[in-house]
Structures are given as structure tokens and as C-alpha cells.
Amino acid sequence: MNNLLTILGPTACGKTAFAARLAYDMNGEIISADSRQVYRGMDIGTGKDLADYCIDGKEIPYHLIDIAEAGTRYNVYEWQQGFLDAYGMITGRGRLPILCGGTGMYIESVIKGYEFDGRAFPEFQSLIIGLDISRDARREKISRRLRARLDEGMVDEVRGLIVQGVPAERLIRYGLEYKYVTLYLLGQLKYDEMVSLLEIAIHQFAKRQMTWFRGMEERRGIQIHWLDVEMPIEERVQKVKELWQKQIA
């Protein structure tokens, strides 16, 4: 059985920073499970936060980020194949694969072994850690992060993608930041209206993520060990280490 550590949770809960810390402490590498971070040039809007992959001066290797051109289509089957390649490379180096992200379908496609066109998928035994954040704290973090991304140049990022030839309709299909900023750049929304609608959309997206994760537990029998994000990170890391030792015993 292939062993895997998975970190999941809603947007803005701090998954990447926590997964990177675990990778630092547990000799691991991270496999991203984010359906939009696969695209090159879509950095601020997708929250790649690449600085989070540096812990105490050590760069934590990551996979399945910046592997497709913005404007192209990328699906769960392609991601599965990328996951298998990354998993093989990581375990081949004797390191721990840590799957981290908020795209529930990508995560579940590995945990449940989704098959496409009759092609079997290997079985994985994963310890799944969910980061639990209160609704109010999540909303505050989402709102603060959105304003930070706007200050960092998110509008210019989307404008640059359009200038490079990425079709506006494709950016709109990517949803959330790329949808609403594109509509603003096309003159279909005023700036304040764009910010307001986008903020609402991100809150709704976070609720849908939690609905998916609850469905994994309640309807599809997948155990998730939830850890409160308010718990000091050292305590969370230690708890994961204890659970992992039981997992591989």
C-alpha cells in the first residue's frame, strides 16, 4: 500500500505554510492539489505564496505548480498522472509525499482512486489532516487576503495575461479572482463593485469546499483528522507526527 500524508482545508486557512513546515520536519516534498495553481503566470490570484516553501532558509520542493500554460484546459485525469509521477520521484528519493490543497475532487481522485476510461489507479493509504478554522476567522482572513492581493498587483497580473493573448472568456471560466478582475478590465464592473462581488464569491467558494470535505467524511467514508488552526504550530506538527507513526505502524 502506498502511504501518503494529505493536508486539506478551506481557502485562507494556512494549508501551504503548515504543509511546508511538516515537510521541513518530516523530510517531505509537497504535491499541490490546486486546480488553478497548475497555470503559469497565474500567481497572485491563485495564492501560490511560493515564499511559504522556504523554512529557516531551506527550500521545500513542490510539484504540480506552474506546469500548464494559462488559457489552456487542464483536467483531473491529467492531474492524476502528474501526481503519480511526482509521487514516484519523491518516494524514489526516500522522502515523504505530502499532498496539499483545497481542490476536493483532485484529492479524492487519489484517495478513492478515480478511474478514467477503464484505467485503474493505484491504491493509496492516506493520513488526512484537515485545518479547522472558525467561520468568522475564515471570513476575516479571506477579506484581509483579498485586499493584500489587490495591493500586490493582482489587477496588473490579469491585465498582463490578456495582453499576452490569454482569451478573456477563458480567464472568466477560471472563476473567482480571474473572473471578476477580467470583468472589471472589460468595463463590465466598476472597481468597488468588482471587489465586493469577488469577496462574496470567495466566501461562497470556501463554504463549498467545506461542504465537499464534509461529504468526504459523512457520505464517502473518508476519515479526516481536524486540527484547530488556533493551536500552536509546534503542537499541530507533533500531533501529525504521532498520527503518522500510527499510520505506518
C-alpha positions as CSV (number, residue, x, y, z in Angstrom):
1,M,0.0,0.0,0.0
2,N,1.3,3.4,-0.9
3,N,1.4,5.8,2.1
4,L,0.6,9.5,1.7
5,L,0.1,12.4,4.0
6,T,-2.7,14.9,3.0
7,I,-3.3,18.4,4.2
8,L,-6.6,20.0,3.3
9,G,-9.0,22.8,4.3
10,P,-10.8,25.8,3.0
11,T,-9.1,28.7,1.3
12,A,-7.1,31.1,3.6
13,C,-6.7,28.5,6.4
14,G,-2.9,28.3,6.1
15,K,-2.5,24.9,4.4
16,T,0.6,25.7,2.4
17,A,2.6,27.1,5.3
18,F,1.6,24.2,7.5
19,A,2.4,21.6,4.9
20,A,5.8,23.2,4.3
21,R,6.6,23.1,8.0
22,L,5.6,19.4,8.1
23,A,7.8,18.8,5.0
24,Y,10.7,20.5,6.8
25,D,10.3,18.4,9.9
26,M,9.4,15.1,8.3
27,N,11.8,15.1,5.2
28,G,9.0,15.6,2.8
29,E,8.1,17.2,-0.5
30,I,4.8,18.8,-1.4
31,I,2.4,17.8,-4.2
32,S,-0.1,20.7,-4.8
33,A,-3.8,19.8,-5.2
34,D,-5.0,23.1,-6.5
35,S,-6.8,23.2,-9.8
36,R,-5.6,26.7,-10.7
37,Q,-2.0,26.8,-9.4
38,V,-1.1,24.5,-12.3
39,Y,-1.1,27.5,-14.6
40,R,2.0,29.6,-15.2
41,G,1.6,33.4,-14.8
42,M,-1.5,33.0,-12.5
43,D,0.4,33.6,-9.3
44,I,-1.2,36.3,-7.1
45,G,-4.8,35.4,-7.9
46,T,-4.3,31.7,-7.1
47,G,-2.3,32.4,-4.0
48,K,0.8,30.4,-4.9
49,D,2.6,32.0,-1.9
50,L,5.9,30.5,-3.0
51,A,7.7,32.2,-0.1
52,D,5.9,29.7,2.2
53,Y,8.0,26.9,0.7
54,C,11.2,28.3,2.4
55,I,11.5,27.3,6.0
56,D,14.6,28.5,8.0
57,G,16.4,29.1,4.8
58,K,15.6,25.6,3.4
59,E,13.7,25.4,0.1
60,I,10.9,22.8,0.3
61,P,10.5,21.1,-3.1
62,Y,7.0,21.3,-4.6
63,H,5.2,19.7,-7.5
64,L,2.3,20.3,-9.9
65,I,2.6,24.1,-9.8
66,D,3.3,26.1,-13.0
67,I,3.0,23.1,-15.2
68,A,0.5,24.3,-17.8
69,E,0.1,27.4,-19.9
70,A,-2.6,30.0,-18.8
71,G,-5.5,29.8,-21.1
72,T,-5.3,26.1,-21.7
73,R,-7.5,23.3,-20.3
74,Y,-6.3,21.0,-17.6
75,N,-8.4,18.2,-16.1
76,V,-8.4,15.9,-13.1
77,Y,-7.1,12.9,-15.2
78,E,-4.0,14.9,-16.3
79,W,-3.5,15.9,-12.7
80,Q,-3.7,12.3,-11.5
81,Q,-0.9,11.4,-13.9
82,G,1.2,14.3,-12.7
83,F,0.5,13.2,-9.1
84,L,1.7,9.6,-9.9
85,D,4.9,10.9,-11.5
86,A,5.6,13.3,-8.6
87,Y,4.8,10.6,-6.0
88,G,7.3,8.2,-7.7
89,M,10.0,10.8,-7.8
90,I,9.6,11.8,-4.1
91,T,9.4,8.2,-2.8
92,G,12.3,7.3,-5.0
93,R,14.4,9.9,-3.1
94,G,13.3,8.3,0.2
95,R,11.2,11.3,1.1
96,L,7.6,11.8,2.3
97,P,5.0,12.8,-0.2
98,I,2.7,15.5,1.3
99,L,-0.5,16.2,-0.8
100,C,-1.7,19.7,0.0
101,G,-4.6,21.7,-1.4
102,G,-8.2,22.7,-1.4
103,T,-9.5,21.1,-4.6
104,G,-11.6,18.3,-3.2
105,M,-12.0,16.5,-6.4
106,Y,-8.3,16.3,-7.0
107,I,-7.6,15.0,-3.5
108,E,-10.5,12.5,-3.7
109,S,-9.4,11.2,-7.1
110,V,-6.3,9.9,-5.4
111,I,-7.8,8.8,-2.1
112,K,-10.7,7.0,-3.7
113,G,-8.8,6.0,-6.9
114,Y,-11.0,7.5,-9.5
115,E,-10.7,5.6,-12.8
116,F,-10.9,7.2,-16.2
117,D,-11.6,5.2,-19.4
118,G,-11.2,2.0,-17.5
119,R,-7.6,2.7,-16.5
120,A,-7.0,1.6,-12.9
121,F,-5.5,3.9,-10.4
122,P,-3.1,2.6,-7.6
123,E,-4.5,2.4,-4.1
124,F,-3.2,4.9,-1.6
125,Q,-3.5,4.8,2.2
126,S,-3.5,8.4,3.3
127,L,-3.5,10.1,6.6
128,I,-5.7,13.1,6.0
129,I,-5.3,16.2,8.2
130,G,-7.9,19.0,7.9
131,L,-7.2,22.5,9.1
132,D,-10.2,23.7,11.1
133,I,-10.9,27.4,11.2
134,S,-14.0,29.1,12.6
135,R,-16.4,30.8,10.1
136,D,-15.7,34.3,11.5
137,A,-11.9,33.8,11.4
138,R,-12.1,32.4,7.9
139,R,-14.1,35.4,6.7
140,E,-11.7,37.8,8.2
141,K,-8.7,36.1,6.7
142,I,-10.4,36.0,3.2
143,S,-11.2,39.7,3.3
144,R,-7.7,40.7,4.5
145,R,-6.0,38.4,2.0
146,L,-8.1,39.8,-0.9
147,R,-7.1,43.3,-0.2
148,A,-3.4,42.3,0.2
149,R,-3.6,40.6,-3.2
150,L,-5.0,43.7,-4.8
151,D,-2.3,45.7,-3.3
152,E,0.3,43.2,-4.6
153,G,-0.8,43.8,-8.2
154,M,-3.5,41.3,-8.9
155,V,-5.2,43.5,-11.4
156,D,-2.0,44.1,-13.3
157,E,-1.4,40.3,-13.3
158,V,-4.7,39.7,-15.1
159,R,-4.2,42.6,-17.4
160,G,-0.8,41.1,-18.4
161,L,-2.4,37.7,-19.1
162,I,-4.8,39.4,-21.5
163,V,-2.0,41.3,-23.2
164,Q,-0.2,38.0,-23.7
165,G,-3.1,36.7,-25.5
166,V,-5.0,34.6,-22.9
167,P,-8.7,34.9,-24.0
168,A,-10.8,36.9,-21.6
169,E,-13.5,34.2,-21.8
170,R,-11.0,31.6,-20.6
171,L,-10.0,33.8,-17.7
172,I,-13.6,34.2,-16.8
173,R,-14.1,30.5,-16.8
174,Y,-11.2,30.1,-14.3
175,G,-13.5,31.9,-11.9
176,L,-13.1,33.9,-8.7
177,E,-10.2,36.5,-9.0
178,Y,-9.7,35.9,-12.7
179,K,-13.4,36.2,-13.5
180,Y,-14.2,39.4,-11.6
181,V,-10.9,41.2,-12.4
182,T,-11.4,40.4,-16.1
183,L,-15.0,41.7,-16.0
184,Y,-13.6,44.9,-14.4
185,L,-10.9,45.2,-17.1
186,L,-13.6,44.7,-19.8
187,G,-15.5,47.7,-18.3
188,Q,-18.4,45.5,-17.2
189,L,-17.8,46.2,-13.5
190,K,-16.7,49.2,-11.5
191,Y,-13.7,48.7,-9.3
192,D,-15.6,48.8,-5.9
193,E,-18.3,46.5,-7.4
194,M,-15.6,44.1,-8.5
195,V,-14.1,43.9,-5.1
196,S,-17.4,43.5,-3.4
197,L,-18.6,40.7,-5.7
198,L,-15.3,38.9,-5.6
199,E,-15.2,38.9,-1.8
200,I,-18.7,37.4,-1.7
201,A,-17.7,34.8,-4.3
202,I,-14.6,33.7,-2.3
203,H,-16.7,33.3,0.9
204,Q,-19.1,31.2,-1.1
205,F,-16.3,29.2,-2.5
206,A,-14.9,28.4,1.0
207,K,-18.4,27.2,2.0
208,R,-18.5,24.9,-1.0
209,Q,-15.1,23.5,-0.1
210,M,-16.2,22.6,3.4
211,T,-19.4,21.0,2.0
212,W,-17.2,18.8,-0.2
213,F,-15.0,17.8,2.8
214,R,-18.0,17.0,4.9
215,G,-19.3,14.9,2.1
216,M,-16.0,13.0,2.1
217,E,-16.4,12.2,5.7
218,E,-20.2,11.7,6.0
219,R,-21.1,10.1,2.7
220,R,-17.9,8.6,1.3
221,G,-16.4,7.2,4.5
222,I,-13.1,9.1,4.4
223,Q,-11.6,9.9,7.8
224,I,-10.3,13.4,8.3
225,H,-8.4,14.4,11.4
226,W,-9.2,18.0,12.0
227,L,-6.7,20.3,13.8
228,D,-7.7,23.8,15.0
229,V,-5.6,26.5,13.3
230,E,-5.5,28.3,16.6
231,M,-3.4,25.5,18.1
232,P,0.3,26.5,18.1
233,I,2.0,25.2,15.0
234,E,4.5,23.1,17.1
235,E,1.6,21.3,18.7
236,R,0.0,20.6,15.4
237,V,3.2,19.3,13.9
238,Q,3.7,17.0,16.9
239,K,0.1,15.7,16.6
240,V,0.6,14.9,12.9
241,K,3.8,13.1,13.7
242,E,2.0,10.9,16.3
243,L,-0.8,10.1,13.9
244,W,1.7,9.4,11.1
245,Q,3.6,6.9,13.3
246,K,0.3,5.0,13.9
247,Q,-0.5,5.2,10.2
248,I,2.7,3.4,9.1
249,A,3.0,1.1,12.1
